[in-house]
Amino acid sequence: MSTNTESDVGKGNSVHPGKPVMVDRYTGGARINHWITAGSLVLLALSGLSLFHPRLFFLSALFGGGQLVRAIHPWIGVVLFFSFLGLFLRFWKLNLWKREDGTWLARVRDVLTAHDERLPEVGKYNAGQKLVFWSMSILIIVLITSGVVIWDEYFAAYTTIEQKRWAVLVHSIAAILAISVWITHVYAAIWVKGTIRGMVRGSVTGGWAWRYHRKWLRELVAKPPAKDEKRTAAE
Amino acid sequence: MFPPVPNPSTGPQSPKFGEQDLMRRSASNVTPPAERQTEVAKLIDVSKCIGCKACQAACIEWNDTHPEIEENVGVYENPHDLTPDMFTLMRFTEWENPETNNLEWLIRKDGCMHCEDPGCLKACPAPGAIVQYSNGVVDFVHENCIGCGYCIKGCPFNIPRISQVDHTAYKCTLCSDRIAVGQGPACAKACPTQAIVYGTKEEMKKHAEGRITDLKSRGFANAGLYDPPGVGGTHVMYVLHHADKPEIYAGLPNNPTISPIVEAWKGMTKYAGLAVMGVAAVTGFLHYMVNGPNRVSEEDEEAAERLTGDRSS
């Protein structure tokens, strides 16, 4: 029952007792993967918004003008797609919906008022993080699909104008939703102190894990001590 | 017969319209001039067209384009479609009239209709890449064009084409550079049967009336003018012998309008989208202001130490 595999806690995750306790949360590979995704998402949002509303066209200057935005934006999209695919393959199992996620979500008021002690113990990800993960996964599939349809440079001949009209509408709505999800994601990381460190340095404190992801911490502690698993060999 | 546009004087002239006459400018706000210039129009009388393609040749010559030489695939259209180098195209349809059992050869000169309500301009994200002058001409300004192809999605007539050479959109300009100095469009000038005539929109409507009366007297009961109100009327109009069925003329749309999908994208979505993103950001900010950061306490750290301590002991 309690056979903890890597996929329950996350690859390379382990506890280092001490004062404070440190917990490895993200491997170097996962972090690089994440920041490539983050960087391309920011560039996509800026370039996409410049074509979305005339008032935001000035953003195209960041990319060297409208012609360059038109040429570069789809390619950044390709980078994001494959980069996110990497994140998806790394984390999809950890984001499967569990029973406690419903309870966590039902107590969203306690979540927002930082009464974390009233929330059920959760694994590596809480319900909010899982919702970000799955909505981003779906939105990115929608964005890449509709994006290819309106990538006239290479794919103009494969769809009708009517299909392209739908694609451009769907693309802009999906982009708005993705940016909104991204704002939520970034805000949560800023609000919950000690989180950004997890994605920058790869580790969080034991207290952080205890407070927000106690089930994950318990599983890590219960994991047979990694005798042969050297810390640097995590990746 | 409508009098052809007279040859202009050879002396230099200043253009009759320009920046100050802009009614609309893509992705920007302009104050339209207090007084509109007389609306101009090109009238294409399909019943008079003989399909000689002199208009195409004149268009190529005046605009100095170089359409690719293509394979003959057994149709009269040449080139096969409008291209970035071919702003106007004779489209040929062999249509059997079910009432008379006669074969009618319908030849329609396709090209930009210069809509009063231009879908291309509404869809365009690049400031000043598409402009509309108060005389009705809709023109593409290539140095502002970014080649995104949104105009293609906005256009109800499938007219603009993106060049793979300079990545900007091309279409008929109504010879804005010629009519600005009192010359007619090149195609009208070249047309040997006066199937294409050019003048003010009022003159063109009046001239069309005479043509329609004539066609009706010859048995074309449904002859009429194609000036579709769904796009606010156009500055290129057709006299059709079967105006009740424009679609038989190589798919000329019956009552074209800017697609509701494009209207939704460029209307509601644009404003609602900014609002949604703005609300998300502001909500985050307010939440932080009210609640402050969510911090790990000393007790949390100690609890973690106890938990891991159990293991190491």
HADDOCK unambig.tbl for C-alpha pairs under 7 A between the chains (distance, minus, plus):
assign (segid A and resid 17 and name CA) (segid B and resid 305 and name CA) 6.91 0.50 0.50
assign (segid A and resid 17 and name CA) (segid B and resid 308 and name CA) 5.89 0.50 0.50
assign (segid A and resid 17 and name CA) (segid B and resid 309 and name CA) 6.98 0.50 0.50
assign (segid A and resid 20 and name CA) (segid B and resid 301 and name CA) 6.50 0.50 0.50
assign (segid A and resid 21 and name CA) (segid B and resid 304 and name CA) 6.71 0.50 0.50
assign (segid A and resid 21 and name CA) (segid B and resid 305 and name CA) 5.99 0.50 0.50
assign (segid A and resid 51 and name CA) (segid B and resid 125 and name CA) 5.40 0.50 0.50
assign (segid A and resid 52 and name CA) (segid B and resid 270 and name CA) 6.93 0.50 0.50
assign (segid A and resid 53 and name CA) (segid B and resid 270 and name CA) 6.39 0.50 0.50
assign (segid A and resid 54 and name CA) (segid B and resid 27 and name CA) 4.90 0.50 0.50
assign (segid A and resid 54 and name CA) (segid B and resid 28 and name CA) 6.78 0.50 0.50
assign (segid A and resid 54 and name CA) (segid B and resid 125 and name CA) 6.09 0.50 0.50
assign (segid A and resid 66 and name CA) (segid B and resid 146 and name CA) 5.22 0.50 0.50
assign (segid A and resid 67 and name CA) (segid B and resid 146 and name CA) 4.29 0.50 0.50
assign (segid A and resid 67 and name CA) (segid B and resid 147 and name CA) 6.64 0.50 0.50
assign (segid A and resid 70 and name CA) (segid B and resid 146 and name CA) 6.62 0.50 0.50
assign (segid A and resid 70 and name CA) (segid B and resid 148 and name CA) 5.85 0.50 0.50
assign (segid A and resid 113 and name CA) (segid B and resid 291 and name CA) 6.64 0.50 0.50
assign (segid A and resid 114 and name CA) (segid B and resid 294 and name CA) 6.01 0.50 0.50
assign (segid A and resid 152 and name CA) (segid B and resid 149 and name CA) 6.90 0.50 0.50
assign (segid A and resid 161 and name CA) (segid B and resid 153 and name CA) 5.99 0.50 0.50
assign (segid A and resid 164 and name CA) (segid B and resid 153 and name CA) 6.80 0.50 0.50
assign (segid A and resid 165 and name CA) (segid B and resid 153 and name CA) 5.65 0.50 0.50
assign (segid A and resid 165 and name CA) (segid B and resid 261 and name CA) 6.35 0.50 0.50
assign (segid A and resid 165 and name CA) (segid B and resid 262 and name CA) 6.41 0.50 0.50
assign (segid A and resid 166 and name CA) (segid B and resid 261 and name CA) 6.55 0.50 0.50
assign (segid A and resid 169 and name CA) (segid B and resid 261 and name CA) 6.99 0.50 0.50
assign (segid A and resid 169 and name CA) (segid B and resid 265 and name CA) 5.21 0.50 0.50
assign (segid A and resid 173 and name CA) (segid B and resid 269 and name CA) 6.98 0.50 0.50
assign (segid A and resid 176 and name CA) (segid B and resid 273 and name CA) 5.76 0.50 0.50
assign (segid A and resid 176 and name CA) (segid B and resid 277 and name CA) 6.75 0.50 0.50
assign (segid A and resid 179 and name CA) (segid B and resid 277 and name CA) 6.92 0.50 0.50
assign (segid A and resid 180 and name CA) (segid B and resid 277 and name CA) 5.40 0.50 0.50
assign (segid A and resid 180 and name CA) (segid B and resid 280 and name CA) 6.10 0.50 0.50
assign (segid A and resid 183 and name CA) (segid B and resid 280 and name CA) 6.68 0.50 0.50
assign (segid A and resid 183 and name CA) (segid B and resid 281 and name CA) 6.40 0.50 0.50
assign (segid A and resid 187 and name CA) (segid B and resid 284 and name CA) 6.20 0.50 0.50
assign (segid A and resid 191 and name CA) (segid B and resid 288 and name CA) 6.91 0.50 0.50
assign (segid A and resid 191 and name CA) (segid B and resid 293 and name CA) 5.02 0.50 0.50
assign (segid A and resid 191 and name CA) (segid B and resid 294 and name CA) 5.82 0.50 0.50
assign (segid A and resid 192 and name CA) (segid B and resid 293 and name CA) 6.25 0.50 0.50
assign (segid A and resid 192 and name CA) (segid B and resid 294 and name CA) 4.73 0.50 0.50
assign (segid A and resid 192 and name CA) (segid B and resid 295 and name CA) 6.32 0.50 0.50
assign (segid A and resid 193 and name CA) (segid B and resid 293 and name CA) 6.68 0.50 0.50
assign (segid A and resid 193 and name CA) (segid B and resid 294 and name CA) 5.99 0.50 0.50
assign (segid A and resid 193 and name CA) (segid B and resid 295 and name CA) 5.35 0.50 0.50
assign (segid A and resid 206 and name CA) (segid B and resid 301 and name CA) 5.84 0.50 0.50
assign (segid A and resid 206 and name CA) (segid B and resid 304 and name CA) 5.11 0.50 0.50
assign (segid A and resid 207 and name CA) (segid B and resid 296 and name CA) 6.14 0.50 0.50
assign (segid A and resid 207 and name CA) (segid B and resid 300 and name CA) 4.39 0.50 0.50
assign (segid A and resid 207 and name CA) (segid B and resid 301 and name CA) 3.71 0.50 0.50
assign (segid A and resid 207 and name CA) (segid B and resid 304 and name CA) 5.47 0.50 0.50
assign (segid A and resid 208 and name CA) (segid B and resid 296 and name CA) 5.69 0.50 0.50
assign (segid A and resid 210 and name CA) (segid B and resid 300 and name CA) 6.13 0.50 0.50
assign (segid A and resid 210 and name CA) (segid B and resid 304 and name CA) 5.86 0.50 0.50
assign (segid A and resid 211 and name CA) (segid B and resid 296 and name CA) 6.75 0.50 0.50
assign (segid A and resid 211 and name CA) (segid B and resid 300 and name CA) 6.05 0.50 0.50
assign (segid A and resid 221 and name CA) (segid B and resid 308 and name CA) 6.25 0.50 0.50
assign (segid A and resid 221 and name CA) (segid B and resid 311 and name CA) 6.81 0.50 0.50
